Amino acid sequence: MDKVNEKVFELLKEIDDLCVKNNIRYYLSGNIALHIRNHKVLPSGAYYAKITMTKTNLFKFINLFENKKNEN
């Protein structure tokens, strides 16, 4: 995994932690989700990942993210 790929994966893990702790349901795009589930890493050359969630969950996520950002 190159440095960009590692950073994307690190960010996805942070997003997952925030969502799991706050009961926010989200979905990753099909190929990325399948590869991570099977191999526990992003596919080589994956420099982005699409995340989908409902509008309600999105606003909840944004508020939590902003609060966390202000704490740091």
Secondary structure by P-SEA (a helix, b strand, c coil): ccaaaaaaaaaaaaaaaaaaaabbbbbccaaaaaaaaacccccccccbbbbbbcaaaaaaaaaaaaaaaaac
